[in-house]
Amino acid sequence: MTSKNNVNTSINLYDQAEKLIPGKTQLISRRASGHAYPISPIYAKHAKGSKFTDVDGNEYIDWVNAVTAVILGHSDDVVDNAVKDQIDKGSIYTLNSPLEIELAELLNEEIPSSEMVRYTKGGGDACTVAVRIARGVTGKDKIIFSGYHGWHDWYQAANYGADPVTGEFPFAGIEPIGVPQALAGTVFPFAEGDIATLTKHLEENKGEVAAIMMEPMRSMLPPDGYLEKVQKLAKENGAILIFDEVSCGWRMSIGGAQKYLGITPDMSVFAKCMSNGYPMGCVVGSREVMQDADKMFISSSYWSDNIGLAASITTINELKNRNSESKFKEIGDKLTNALNGAIESSGISAKTHGIHTRPTISFTLPDPSIGPKVNTLFIQEMSKRGIYGTTAFCATLSHTDEDIELTARAAEESFRVVLKGLEGSLDELIETEIKKEPFRRIVS
Ligand SMILES: Cc1ncc(COP(=O)(O)O)c(C=O)c1O
């Protein structure tokens, strides 16, 4: 594997973006500050399977996969051909599309909480639709949440409530600029597993809570009995339980984390990889909860677009055809073993943790405050060796044994550089800005 670090075209484009696009990127997680700037690539020109090529012509094995929106692999032939066929028939009609019914039936078959369905084009939109329905059905306004749920006002208003101990917003680094102050005090966070805080919010807002919105899991399995306790509290307080499966859906099980974990919420939100990267999201739920949405103003022109519908139907069928659940387990276990092997042979003090769909490396450090520097150095060295990612690795079904082998080899070399850094030359070895976390995730 050759060492690569010419990303000059990426850097020039990023400089232009600064003048043309406030914030430089459309998604905070795509900012260069989340990787090793200016060594990690910033702009891509081609992606296929498990790899992409940046605008400077460097090829990378991709462990981020469009911020996990791609599940089968980039530019999957079967999904793309279904989309191309659909384009020939019309990407959007004047009338409604029968594909809306076909996909709803498929979602009902696969997802335990699904009896009725609404569509959107993204995850944050879908969370917002779910909140509107919950408020409309219960006649209550307040929302308690645990997770990341997008950019909309209902959610970002949580940042008006700074933590009384640390003074930090729930999402450190994000100020609620532009979010109506009138929404302050309508939405409250609780950390994963923190039943005491959830109970406190429910008691302090008795009779006013429309919904508990939560990511049921991300990189780790939830604590035993935790989700059942949340479900019981939601029921006792007349609040609708919504699982946000935008990040955790599809990979563990085609029916979502809820199917894998054996717990059925009232409503659920899916997006990202349900369509292998084509814009698509959905809110599903019990007939009892969803039915009344017909009285609410929930409406948008592009939610009827055929491309996302065709891509979703094909992606879900392909996940089934390709035995995705066992294949993800196989890929995840191989990757974890290979990374553990690299840790062992390099002699670094580190470990892998997390479920097979997102193995994550954490370094054991003499001083935790050097964590961001160590992670940056690792990402920098992996980038130079043609591996794009962070310390968490999210595979697609197109990742091969060779990708895993090359990744482990690059990781071993990168660990050796990190080891050198830990012996005293960390600052000299880091050639980039220190990676910034865009915001703190409540569910890890
Ligand atoms: C759990 C969860 N909910 C909602 C969203 C927002 O989705 P989108 O970026 O499509 O609006 C994300 C995005 O990362 C997410 O991970």
The ligand as an SDF file (V2000), in Angstrom:
LIG
                    3D

 16 16  0  0  0  0  0  0  0  0999 V2000
  -30.4130    8.6290   14.9200 C   0  0  0  0  0  0  0  0  0  0  0  0
  -30.5060    9.7330   13.9070 C   0  0  0  0  0  0  0  0  0  0  0  0
  -31.6550   10.4280   13.7980 N   0  0  0  0  0  0  0  0  0  0  0  0
  -31.7970   11.4180   12.9030 C   0  0  0  0  0  0  0  0  0  0  0  0
  -30.7560   11.7620   12.0580 C   0  0  0  0  0  0  0  0  0  0  0  0
  -30.9290   12.8790   11.0780 C   0  0  0  0  0  0  0  0  0  0  0  0
  -31.0470   12.3500    9.7970 O   0  0  0  0  0  0  0  0  0  0  0  0
  -30.7810   13.2910    8.5160 P   0  0  0  0  0  0  0  0  0  0  0  0
  -29.3540   13.7060    8.5850 O   0  0  0  0  0  0  0  0  0  0  0  0
  -31.1230   12.4070    7.3380 O   0  0  0  0  0  0  0  0  0  0  0  0
  -31.7350   14.4500    8.6310 O   0  0  0  0  0  0  0  0  0  0  0  0
  -29.5370   11.0600   12.1420 C   0  0  0  0  0  0  0  0  0  0  0  0
  -28.4090   11.4240   11.2860 C   0  0  0  0  0  0  0  0  0  0  0  0
  -27.2730   11.0660   11.5480 O   0  0  0  0  0  0  0  0  0  0  0  0
  -29.4100   10.0290   13.1030 C   0  0  0  0  0  0  0  0  0  0  0  0
  -28.2800    9.3340   13.2250 O   0  0  0  0  0  0  0  0  0  0  0  0
  1  2  1  0
  2  3  1  0
  2 15  2  0
  3  4  2  0
  4  5  1  0
  5  6  1  0
  5 12  2  0
  6  7  1  0
  7  8  1  0
  8  9  2  0
  8 10  1  0
  8 11  1  0
 12 13  1  0
 12 15  1  0
 13 14  2  0
 15 16  1  0
M  END
$$$$
